Amino acid sequence: MSSTRGAARQVRQRKLNTKQPLCIIRESELEDAADETERNIPAVETGVEKGEEVEFHLQAVISAANAAALGAKTKQNYIPTPEATKAEGVDYNKLYPKVFAQPATYIRFSSTVEDSIGNAYCMNDDDVDFLSKLNDGKDVDGQDRKDKLSQCSEDTFEEVMSFFEETSARIQPFATVDNAPIMSLEEMEQSIDENVSADAQRWMKPIYRYWVLRKGSRPMMPSIKVRLLDTSSDADDADPYVCFRRREVRQTRKTRGRDAQVVEKLKKLRLELESGRQLLQLIVQREQLNKENLEISRKVFEERRKLKEVKITKNIVGEKGDDEDLLVNQKPVSKPKGRQEAQRPQTLRLRPGAERSAPDNDLDLLTDRFAEAEEYVTKTIENRKEQHKKWNHHWKDNTWLPITPPPEDGIGGPKWKPFPPEDLGYPTPPASIKSEPSPGKDNDNDVEMQDQDQAPVDTVEVIKADVPMRLSPEPEWLTSFIPGAFPLDPMDIDTYELPVRNPAPACRLRYGRGGRCHLEARKKRTRGFIQSGVISDSDSDEDDGPEYYAPSDHIIFEYRCALNSRARPEGAPSAPPAPAPAPGQAPPVPAQQQVVAGGAG
Amino acid sequence: MAPKNDGEVDDRVPERSMATLATLRIGCKAMVEKDGEKRKAEILSMKTVKGRPKFYVHYEEFNKRLDEWIPDSRVDLSQMVEWPLPEKPDPKKQKTSQPKNQSANKSQKRARSQTATREPSETPGDSSSKSSRRPSAHGGKENRDPAVAVVAAEDIGGTPQGEDESTVDLAEMQTDAAVAKALPDSAPQTREEEIEKLRVGGSMTQNQTEISRVRNLERIQMGDSEMEPWYFSPYPAEFSDCDIVFICEFCLLYFGSDTQFKRHRQKCTLLHPPGNEIYRDDNVSFFEIDGRRQRTWCRNLCLLSKLFLDHKTLYYDVDPFLFYCMTERTAQGHHLVGYFSKEKESAEGYNVACILTLPQYQRKGYGKLLIQFSYELSKIEGKLGSPEKPLSDLGLLGYRAYWQEVIVDALLGRENDNGGNSSSGNGSPMLSIEDLGQSLAMTTTDVLHTLQNLNMLRYTNKNHVIVLTDAAVQLRERQIEKEKVKGRRAIDPDRLIWKPPVFSAAARTWNW
């Protein structure tokens, strides 16, 4: 290939295009393999400095490699180097203790050498001698020490020496050049800050005298020569020991605009740092609280443990599992359902967004599904209410507990209306509900309870209002009371005891829609409570006539809705499992409701 | 060390005569016994130990790492001694314009003293880049970088093949190389120019005053190993009096006294290079360390590596470099095995500035791992890389071995992809030099040089072809056999968790 020398014999080669694909072939496929000019390796630029390229060992290796490339058999050559040997008399494991634990993840680390080596000063043999003398109670000059200090540790000694060295280097950076006098102890003491330990401050005086004796013009710990002044003088250019010079600062043009920019940047930086600092502070606070919490938990545990011991020694046997309860913190009692439900709308509001951000997230929580179903039901109820209102527009609903109460009743009306004779017509309870609650068990009200469960707002309000459970404080409901059966004074509501346990059977006449009359008998109600209002039969003149327990209008209506909603098509997009959870969830809820109500009643 | 100027190409014949121990002086070249044979050696320094003279000698044509102190008994005074040439009136004004023929080259000796001012020789990196370009591009500053040229050529895409940047006249290339050897015209002419070049990047120096000094440390102890330094390193001058200098394996701090070192070890808490681990496999880990953030550690590392790297310069600070440190894990911590430094932004497209395997880990295949790692980084960056020049002898061999291995592997792989059926000329696989370089993150120049050096680039039937020579294939097969026995050590790119660090303009400027 080297064609220049054999130019006369050989035609000049075509230039090699590095972008053009070349055939890759084996040697055996070469057609003119016998060409003599192929039998030498062209001189290739090595990249080694010329003076060194001629070196004996390198040339030996290169020529061996060249020979090998041409197919000759050569033994491996190498360049001799001074060998490293095992250090003798070194207790390696003592010098380098086996303390490294490999973390599972890749190490991330940013501390510097200075952060990691403690005091920069390290004691030499002289220092060891001096320190032992010092700890024997002798001063630098062999005199007895007058101070009452006891023992100086190696670390303290090194701290003091580091402090002296660093302070003098900082305050007299050019001491090596201008022969500045050694700093006095007083000058040194001015530089003491909070980083100097109390121990070190106590020992400063005795060690200072030793330091002065040892102090030369160079720092005591041998250090490399770094150019201190960024001068352009060539004075130290030839000094082989001066190294790591700064590269000269690149000048940027100074303009007013640039200055303003810089100020802005600094301000921004300041703000960002401040917020970062605050964040860190909050984290510290949190962690401290966590720590306190842990400590307290531990204390509690210890106390409980002690109690247990006492119990064991005194042979006090508690109930089964009692001791375990003592030692382990009980899980907090799960919050009442009602409150959770009150919070649901919030989570529901968040959901669509979450779904949008993670469309492939198909891990729905069961509780979320329940919530969805419930919301669907509530919404339907509200919708139907609205619809009802529309139907009844311009119509006055004179039925008992009208679903859509006349507007004027709700707004601003007195809470307790005087007995209006015309309204006292026979009220018509909704046809869909048995107006005579079955007697006997608590569970009688199952259905109603379930409905109530589906109207969480009511429940919450009841609890909030601190009114007995059975009395919904809603004005629109109150207006529909049959006043004859009630004390009119609102103040009395709280104290009003309903004659719940009246065993007398009763009946009433009721006008239904379309003018139908119903005479309804009320069976004995042994236990339980008034779910909503009391109805006095108009037929009866007796004041203490039988009480009718009618559910609140909401409850009735919502129950209807619930019934209707069962007929709703399966697999509605927003809440496919809705029909299922509603009944499924029902049983535990009334029980709970009972508890709450019982408490209130 | 008296001033001397034998660095100058000089026609003058040195004076030769017999000498005695008393008349020997610095600069003399005498025959000295080395490993049982006599070699010509130059006296670089003298001292008297216990009344006997000792000479620090450099053996001609041996690397400086073999320079040593010898007793007078090894100097052969029965043969004539070459006396140093008298100093020229003003060596600075001399131009090395004479072409160096073979003999001149041979007599040319590196300057050996601090005040010698031989014009540094051609920067090999420059000459190679220049040679791969048309003559008109020589002066253009933006064209100085071969990597840039390659990228530029790529951007053009479908340029007609011919006189564009990607064509290389191989013969011309060789001629250029020869001329470059003779005429160091593009190299920095003066010390000032060289320093300016160092200031704006690079860590290798051609400057003779930088690289020709008597070793200053006797021995160093690092970890559980002891070794002799190879070259001068600007450790504190106090240490030249110490028998042994102790270097902490983790923070790389240096101590002249055993007591101090032991005290330091009680306090030092570092257990690995102070940076982020970016690679970990069963054998080794790599840490990335920013010279600007870890100034002390990186300075310590540079001081240490200067003991073993002749051309490394510590003239300027470590800020513009990143250091990639390879470590081996034990219960003690991560032991530094080797490292390479890399400019944060290399104008010349270098992906390695300095590269070193510590002597106690040499000849174990770690160098290849370091080199491979440097190319894996370049692959992630999407750049072509090449080591900064000049290479040392060991560096050259290390790189050549790596290049040969990956190129032969790539070619064999391409052959296999082609179905292994290459009996007919039409069916043989095709691959351009540039694609080969791209796939290996190697510069076109390096690929070409490797192929040429292995005699794998031939010209047949008026076409260039790549020949997988039997020798190269056999060598690779032998290596694979060996790997099967010993276990293959290679970098697994999947375990490299790394993004090319981005530096703001402020972080890149060379101030503090």
Interface residues (C-beta under 8 A of the other chain):
Chain A: M1 S2 S3 T4 R12 Q13 R14 K15 L16 N17 T18 K19 Q20 P21 L22 C23 I24 I25 R26 E27 E29 L30 E31 D32 E38 I41 P42 A43 V44 E45 T46 G47 V48 E49 K50 G51 E52 V54 E55 F56 H57 L58 V61 A65 N66 A68 A69 L70 G71 Y78 I79 P80 T81 P82 E83 A84 T85 K86 A87 E88 V90 Y92 N93 L95 Y96 P97 K98 V99 F100 Q102 Y106 I107 R108 F109 S110 S111 T112 V113 E114 S116 I117 G118 N119 C122 M123 N124 D125 V128 E154 E158 R218 M221 P222 S223 I224 K225 D237 A238 P240 Y241 V242 C243 F244 R245 R246 R247 E248 V249 R250
Chain B: E61 F62 N63 R65 L66 N105 K106 Q108 K109 R110 Q114 T115 S121 E122 P124 G125 S127 S128 S131 A153 Q161 G162 S166 T167 V168 D169 L170 A171 Q174 T175 A177 A178 A180 K181 R191 I195 R199 Q206 T209 E210 R213 Q221 G223 D224 S225 E226 M227 E228 W230 F232 P234 Y235 P236 A237 E238 F239 E249 C251 L253 Y254 F255 G256 S257 T259 Q260 F261 K262 R263 H264 R265 K267 C268 T269 L270 L271 H272 P274 G275 N276 E277 I278 R280 S285 F287 R293 Q294 R295 T296 W297 R299 N300 C302 L303 D310 H311 L314 Y315 Y316 D317 V318 D319 P320 R329 T330 A331 Q332 G333 H334 L358 P359 Q360 Q362 R363 P387 K389 P390 L391 S392 D393 L394 G395 L396 L397 R400 L411 R414 E415 S422 G425 S428 P429 M430 L431 S432 I433 E434 D435 G437 T444 L448 H449 Q452 N453 L454 N455 L457 R458 Y459 T460 N461 K462 N463 H464 V465 I466 V467 L468 T469 D470 A471 A472 L475 I497 T509 W510 N511 W512
